């Protein structure tokens, strides 16, 4: 009801005038993929929803590439009478090529995909998706068996600090089903090497093998899209949270991810996308010092004639549950909370 009232009120036009909505997508998937794959709800929109959303944007917004947005900001030439948006995708999923790219071409819309370059052209999965796959794939087991497997994996990991061990023990003692999203958030507080070890131990305890088929783009797909108007940027090499690794390693991620694209014949945009949105003043300074002109953070909202912080640009994260109709989509991209 709120979304419908907002949509019909004329407020969307007023809300967006002279502002920029930077939209964040991850995956664009088919109905079959939703039914058969174990995809986190916050990670996808359905292909038919995406088609409707792109039609909406093409009618109501000036859709900019990131390069064009940076130039308009540099020259202070944003028009206060127009509504602007930028379309971005995180990670580099293969379904971006299969489902999103044809729709973007159909509507003549630019977009930028931020690549975690170590994963492109491989069968590697990000660890949150490995966890979602394992827990989804173990759905025939009882909740008790899953909790026992988690407890087993935890006891084999003395590297995990006592505060986090205590939180997981509480989950294991509860009779409630294990929520994959909650477990993923718990793992994000661990150091990157420890997360990988925990996922491996849990795989053994559940007797569920880790998936090994390709779900991310390969370089041929990247080059094809780059030749037809899509642009690409750095989302690091390893997709590790930048604030959890030494600054020397963070610097390597910034440099080598950009070099990987150049070696593959793809010119990256000078914008960095922080994995998971995490950053601090040291990471922002490192991004600036290594030749990037801007970075995308995790703040929610719209940007104006000039950004408040060009190295922590605000975005609007979109997923199917909150954007499945034009009314819902209009509210989701409003930047209102």
C-alpha positions, -999 to 999 in steps of 0.1 A, spaced: 0 0 0 28 24 8 46 16 -24 14 21 -44 7 54 -28 42 66 -34 42 55 -70 9 73 -78 16 104 -58 41 120 -82 67 120 -55 91 98 -74 96 126 -99 102 152 -72 124 128 -52 148 121 -80 151 155 -96 187 166 -97 198 134 -79 216 102 -89 205 67 -79 233 42 -81 216 8 -83 233 -24 -71 223 -57 -86 240 -91 -81 222 -118 -100 195 -119 -126 180 -154 -128 153 -175 -143 124 -190 -123 139 -224 -128 171 -212 -111 152 -199 -81 135 -233 -78 165 -255 -82 195 -235 -70 202 -224 -35 205 -186 -40 203 -161 -11 171 -141 -15 189 -108 -12 212 -118 -41 189 -119 -71 161 -104 -92 141 -126 -116 146 -120 -153 110 -108 -158 114 -83 -129 146 -70 -144 129 -65 -178 102 -44 -161 127 -24 -141 149 -15 -171 118 -4 -191 108 18 -161 143 33 -159 145 40 -197 112 60 -195 119 80 -164 156 85 -159 188 96 -177 208 64 -173 245 72 -171 276 51 -174 299 55 -144 324 73 -166 298 98 -177 287 104 -141 323 111 -130 326 136 -158 294 154 -150 305 157 -114 339 169 -124 324 196 -146 295 203 -122 270 198 -150 242 178 -134 209 192 -145 186 199 -115 156 193 -138 166 157 -146 166 124 -128 197 102 -131 207 67 -123 236 43 -128 232 5 -131 258 -17 -115 263 -54 -108 286 -69 -81 308 -100 -85 305 -110 -122 279 -137 -123 274 -157 -155 237 -149 -154 245 -113 -159 256 -123 -194 227 -147 -200 198 -127 -187 208 -91 -179 229 -82 -209 202 -89 -236 177 -67 -217 203 -39 -213 210 -40 -251 173 -40 -259 168 -8 -240 201 7 -249 212 11 -213 248 12 -200 259 -7 -170 290 -16 -151 299 -50 -137 324 -51 -109 346 -83 -112 363 -103 -85 390 -112 -110 405 -143 -94 371 -160 -99 365 -150 -136 368 -180 -159 370 -205 -131 347 -230 -114 354 -214 -80 324 -202 -59 323 -175 -33 322 -190 2 287 -175 11 273 -194 -19 291 -225 -9 274 -223 25 240 -216 10 245 -246 -14 256 -270 14 228 -261 38 202 -261 9 216 -294 -3 213 -309 31 176 -300 33 167 -337 36 185 -339 69 170 -330 102 178 -297 118 195 -317 146 219 -333 121 228 -299 107 234 -285 141 256 -315 150 277 -309 119 281 -272 127 292 -282 163 317 -307 149 332 -281 125 334 -256 153 352 -279 177 378 -286 149 385 -249 146 404 -235 177 413 -205 155 378 -191 160 377 -167 190 355 -174 220 329 -147 214 321 -161 179 323 -197 192 297 -188 219 273 -173 193 274 -204 171 271 -228 201 239 -210 210 226 -216 175 236 -253 177 217 -257 210 186 -241 196 159 -263 180 152 -237 154 163 -244 118 197 -230 109 193 -199 88 219 -198 60 219 -160 59 225 -158 97 254 -182 94 269 -162 65 268 -130 86 284 -149 115 312 -160 92 318 -125 79 332 -116 113 360 -143 110 394 -137 93 393 -147 56 416 -178 60 395 -191 89 363 -188 69 377 -210 42 388 -236 67 354 -236 84 336 -241 51 358 -271 43 353 -286 78 315 -281 75 315 -298 40 332 -328 55 309 -329 85 277 -327 63 291 -351 38 282 -326 11 308 -319 -16 315 -283 -26 301 -273 -60 326 -272 -89 307 -259 -119 310 -224 -134 286 -198 -121 307 -167 -129 316 -150 -161 345 -160 -183 368 -136 -201 353 -142 -235 319 -132 -221 335 -101 -205 351 -91 -238 319 -96 -258 300 -74 -234 328 -48 -233 326 -46 -271 289 -38 -269 288 -10 -244 291 -27 -210 319 -15 -187 338 -33 -160 354 -23 -127 374 -38 -99 357 -57 -70 392 -68 -58 409 -101 -68 399 -125 -40 367 -108 -28 380 -107 7 367 -80 30 393 -52 27 392 -42 63 401 -77 74 434 -80 55 467 -62 59 471 -29 40 499 -44 18 475 -72 7 447 -47 1 470 -27 -21 478 -58 -42 441 -64 -46 436 -29 -59 465 -31 -84 463 -67 -96 426 -68 -102 429 -38 -125 460 -54 -142 440 -86 -147 414 -68 -168 440 -49 -188 458 -82 -196 425 -96 -209 420 -66 -232 393 -49 -210 398 -13 -199 384 -9 -164 365 21 -151 385 41 -125 360 31 -98 365 5 -70 337 -15 -54 345 -25 -19 336 -62 -13 307 -64 11 308 -26 12 334 -26 40 359 2 42 376 26 66 397 57 62 429 37 56 413 17 28 398 48 12 432 65 12 447 34 -4 421 34 -31 427 71 -39 465 67 -39 464 38 -64 447 58 -91 410 52 -86 388 83 -89 359 70 -68 346 40 -49 312 25 -41 305 20 -4 276 5 16 257 37 26 221 38 15 207 68 -4 209 91 -34 238 113 -45 233 149 -54 250 175 -76 283 167 -59 289 135 -39 294 139 -2 323 114 -3 335 103 -37 352 73 -21 321 60 -3 294 66 -28 259 56 -17 240 29 -34 206 12 -35 207 -26 -33 179 -44 -52 165 -79 -48 134 -96 -61 113 -95 -28 114 -57 -27 112 -49 -64 89 -74 -80 64 -47 -92 68 -12 -106 53 2 -74 78 -17 -52 107 -8 -75 99 29 -74 100 28 -36 131 7 -35 151 32 -56 138 62 -37 166 61 -12 140 65 16 142 42 46 
